[in-house]
């Protein structure tokens, strides 16, 4: 079921010209990284109704340039085929 949702989300995003990649089946990435301009948000929260409205879950926003750069580098490592950051 998760793969079906993933493929549906991928199709939707690609129609908007947003590139999408999946981990290989033997790798599990649960971290969420959002990087916009000079700000990064990192955590393990699934960004849906339950975690955002019903659960005690948390993420961290970072503005320090060195921290944002490390997260950017970690993301690019995964994006470019690395299996770990």
C-alpha positions, 0 to 999 in steps of 0.5 A, spaced: 500 500 500 505 504 501 508 503 494 502 505 491 501 511 495 508 513 493 507 512 486 501 516 486 504 522 489 510 521 484 505 522 479 502 528 482 509 531 483 512 530 476 506 533 473 508 539 476 515 538 474 518 536 481 523 531 480 522 525 485 526 519 487 525 513 491 530 509 496 532 503 493 528 497 496 533 495 501 534 502 504 529 505 509 529 513 510 524 516 515 528 522 516 524 528 513 528 534 511 525 541 508 530 546 506 527 553 503 532 558 502 536 559 508 532 555 513 532 547 514 526 543 518 529 536 520 525 531 524 522 524 523 514 527 523 510 524 518 507 530 515 499 529 515 493 530 519 495 525 525 502 527 527 500 535 526 494 535 530 493 529 534 500 526 536 506 529 541 511 529 535 516 535 533 521 537 528 527 542 529 527 549 524 535 551 523 537 557 521 545 557 522 548 557 516 553 551 517 547 547 520 543 548 514 549 547 509 550 540 513 543 538 512 543 540 504 549 536 503 546 530 507 540 531 502 544 531 496 548 525 498 541 521 498 539 525 492 545 523 488 545 515 490 548 515 497 545 510 501 547 514 508 548 521 510 
